[in-house]
Amino acid sequence: MDTGTILGYFAGYVAAMGGVALLYLPVIVLLVALLIAGGVLQVLLLPFIALFKRLRRRPETDLDPSWFLDRGR
């Protein structure tokens, strides 16, 4: 094998990797766009999530359950 053959194989491998990357580029771009859109949506909805958590919080009881462990002292 001479140098030209090795360089030809190398160029073929690089071209094949570039072709595969171009084939999957729309999928990668769509995945990145969906991740960014999900993050932006989560940041925009953060105040509403905090509000819903505050509204759903149960009032704390005034009962102290520590008397269960007290053995009549």
SEKE-50989 format. One line per 4 residues: their letters; for each residue x, z, y of N, C-alpha, C, O. Coordinates in Angstrom, 1 decimal, decimal comma. Layout:
<sites>
A	X:Z:Y:X:Z:Y:X:Z:Y:X:Z:Y; ...
</sites>
This chain:
<sites>
MDTG	0,9:0,0:-1,2:0,0:0,0:0,0:0,9:0,0:1,2:1,8:0,8:1,4; 0,6:-0,9:2,1:1,4:-0,9:3,3:0,7:-0,2:4,4:-0,4:0,3:4,3; 1,3:-0,2:5,6:0,7:0,6:6,7:-0,6:0,0:7,2:-1,5:0,8:7,6; -0,7:-1,3:7,2:-2,0:-1,9:7,7:-3,2:-1,5:6,8:-4,3:-1,3:7,3
TILG	-3,0:-1,4:5,5:-4,1:-1,0:4,6:-4,5:0,4:4,9:-5,7:0,7:4,9; -3,5:1,3:5,0:-3,8:2,7:5,3:-4,5:2,8:6,6:-5,5:3,6:6,7; -4,1:2,1:7,7:-4,7:2,2:9,0:-6,1:1,6:8,9:-7,1:2,0:9,6; -6,3:0,6:8,0:-7,6:0,0:7,8:-8,6:0,9:7,2:-9,8:1,1:7,6
YFAG	-8,1:1,6:6,1:-9,0:2,6:5,5:-9,3:3,8:6,5:-10,5:4,2:6,5; -8,3:4,2:7,3:-8,6:5,2:8,2:-9,6:4,8:9,3:-10,5:5,6:9,6; -9,5:3,6:9,8:-10,5:3,0:10,7:-11,9:3,0:10,1:-12,9:3,2:10,7; -11,9:2,6:8,8:-13,2:2,5:8,1:-13,8:3,9:8,0:-15,0:4,0:8,1
YVAA	-13,0:4,9:7,6:-13,6:6,3:7,5:-14,1:6,7:8,9:-15,1:7,4:9,0; -13,3:6,5:9,9:-13,7:6,9:11,3:-15,0:6,2:11,7:-15,9:6,8:12,3; -15,1:4,9:11,4:-16,3:4,1:11,7:-17,5:4,6:10,9:-18,6:4,7:11,4; -17,3:5,0:9,6:-18,4:5,5:8,8:-18,9:6,9:9,4:-20,1:7,1:9,5
MGGV	-17,9:7,7:9,8:-18,3:9,0:10,4:-19,1:8,8:11,7:-20,0:9,5:12,0; -18,6:7,8:12,5:-19,3:7,5:13,7:-20,7:7,0:13,5:-21,6:7,3:14,2; -20,9:6,1:12,5:-22,2:5,6:12,1:-23,1:6,7:11,7:-24,3:6,7:12,1; -22,6:7,6:10,9:-23,5:8,7:10,4:-23,9:9,6:11,6:-25,0:10,0:11,6
ALLY	-22,9:9,8:12,5:-23,2:10,6:13,6:-24,3:10,0:14,5:-25,2:10,6:15,0; -24,2:8,7:14,7:-25,2:7,9:15,5:-26,5:8,0:14,8:-27,6:8,0:15,5; -26,6:7,9:13,5:-27,8:8,0:12,8:-28,5:9,3:12,9:-29,7:9,4:13,1; -27,8:10,4:12,9:-28,3:11,7:13,1:-28,4:12,2:14,5:-28,9:13,3:14,7
LPVI	-27,9:11,4:15,4:-27,9:11,9:16,8:-29,3:12,2:17,4:-29,5:13,2:18,0; -30,4:11,3:17,1:-31,7:11,7:17,6:-32,2:13,0:17,0:-32,9:13,8:17,7; -31,9:13,3:15,8:-32,4:14,5:15,1:-31,7:15,7:15,8:-32,3:16,7:16,1; -30,4:15,6:16,1:-29,6:16,7:16,7:-30,1:16,9:18,1:-30,3:18,0:18,6
VLLV	-30,4:15,8:18,9:-30,9:15,9:20,2:-32,3:16,6:20,2:-32,5:17,4:21,1; -33,1:16,2:19,3:-34,5:16,8:19,2:-34,4:18,3:18,9:-35,1:19,1:19,4; -33,5:18,6:18,0:-33,3:20,0:17,6:-32,9:20,9:18,8:-33,4:22,0:19,1; -31,9:20,4:19,5:-31,4:21,1:20,7:-32,5:21,2:21,8:-32,6:22,2:22,4
ALLI	-33,2:20,1:22,0:-34,3:20,1:23,0:-35,4:21,1:22,6:-35,9:21,8:23,5; -35,7:21,2:21,3:-36,7:22,2:20,9:-36,2:23,6:21,0:-37,0:24,5:21,4; -35,0:23,8:20,8:-34,4:25,2:20,9:-34,4:25,6:22,4:-34,8:26,7:22,8; -34,1:24,6:23,3:-34,1:24,9:24,7:-35,5:25,2:25,2:-35,8:26,1:26,0
AGGV	-36,5:24,3:24,8:-37,9:24,5:25,2:-38,4:25,8:24,7:-39,2:26,5:25,4; -38,1:26,2:23,5:-38,5:27,5:22,9:-38,0:28,7:23,7:-38,7:29,6:24,0; -36,7:28,6:24,1:-36,1:29,6:24,9:-36,7:29,7:26,3:-37,0:30,8:26,8; -37,0:28,6:26,9:-37,6:28,6:28,3:-39,0:29,1:28,2:-39,5:29,9:29,0
LQVL	-39,8:28,8:27,1:-41,1:29,3:26,9:-41,1:30,8:26,7:-42,0:31,5:27,2; -40,2:31,3:26,0:-40,1:32,7:25,7:-39,8:33,5:27,0:-40,3:34,5:27,2; -38,9:32,9:27,8:-38,6:33,6:29,1:-39,8:33,6:30,0:-40,0:34,5:30,7; -40,5:32,5:30,0:-41,7:32,4:30,9:-42,8:33,3:30,4:-43,6:33,9:31,3
LLPF	-42,9:33,6:29,1:-44,0:34,4:28,6:-43,6:35,9:28,5:-44,4:36,7:28,1; -42,3:36,2:28,9:-41,8:37,6:28,8:-42,7:38,6:29,5:-42,9:39,7:29,0; -43,1:38,3:30,8:-43,9:39,3:31,5:-45,3:39,6:30,8:-45,7:40,7:30,8; -45,8:38,5:30,2:-47,1:38,7:29,5:-46,9:39,5:28,2:-47,8:40,3:27,9
IALF	-45,8:39,3:27,6:-45,6:40,0:26,3:-45,4:41,5:26,7:-45,9:42,4:26,0; -44,7:41,8:27,8:-44,5:43,2:28,2:-45,8:43,8:28,6:-46,1:45,0:28,3; -46,7:43,1:29,2:-48,0:43,6:29,6:-48,9:43,9:28,4:-49,5:44,9:28,3; -48,9:43,0:27,4:-49,7:43,2:26,2:-49,1:44,4:25,4:-49,9:45,2:24,9
KRLR	-47,8:44,6:25,4:-47,3:45,7:24,7:-47,7:47,0:25,4:-47,9:48,0:24,8; -47,7:47,0:26,7:-48,1:48,2:27,5:-49,6:48,5:27,3:-49,9:49,7:27,2; -50,4:47,5:27,2:-51,8:47,7:27,0:-52,1:48,2:25,6:-53,1:48,9:25,4; -51,4:47,7:24,6:-51,7:48,1:23,2:-51,0:49,4:22,9:-51,3:50,0:21,8
RRPE	-50,2:50,0:23,7:-49,6:51,3:23,4:-50,6:52,4:23,2:-51,5:52,5:24,1; -50,5:53,1:22,2:-51,4:54,2:21,9:-51,0:55,4:22,7:-49,8:55,7:22,9; -52,0:56,2:23,2:-51,6:57,4:23,9:-51,0:58,4:23,0:-51,4:58,6:21,8; -50,0:59,1:23,5:-49,3:60,1:22,6:-50,1:61,3:22,5:-50,8:61,8:23,4
TDLD	-50,1:61,9:21,3:-50,9:63,1:21,1:-50,2:64,3:21,5:-49,0:64,3:21,6; -51,0:65,3:21,9:-50,4:66,6:22,3:-50,1:67,6:21,2:-49,6:68,6:21,4; -50,4:67,2:20,0:-50,2:68,0:18,8:-48,7:68,0:18,5:-48,0:67,0:18,4; -48,2:69,2:18,2:-46,8:69,4:17,8:-46,8:69,6:16,3:-47,2:70,7:15,8
PSWF	-46,3:68,6:15,5:-46,4:68,8:14,0:-45,3:69,7:13,5:-45,1:69,8:12,2; -44,5:70,3:14,3:-43,4:71,2:13,8:-43,9:72,4:13,1:-43,2:73,1:12,4; -45,2:72,8:13,3:-45,7:74,0:12,7:-45,9:73,8:11,2:-46,0:74,8:10,4; -45,9:72,5:10,7:-45,9:72,3:9,3:-44,7:72,8:8,5:-44,8:73,3:7,4
LDRG	-43,6:72,8:9,2:-42,4:73,2:8,5:-42,1:74,7:8,7:-41,2:75,3:8,1; -42,9:75,4:9,6:-42,7:76,8:9,8:-43,3:77,6:8,7:-44,5:77,4:8,4; -42,6:78,4:8,0:-43,1:79,2:6,9:-43,6:80,6:7,2:-43,2:81,5:6,5; -44,3:80,7:8,3:-44,9:82,0:8,6:-44,0:83,0:9,3:-44,1:84,2:9,1
R	-43,0:82,5:10,0:-42,1:83,4:10,7:-42,8:84,0:11,9:-42,2:84,8:12,6
</sites>
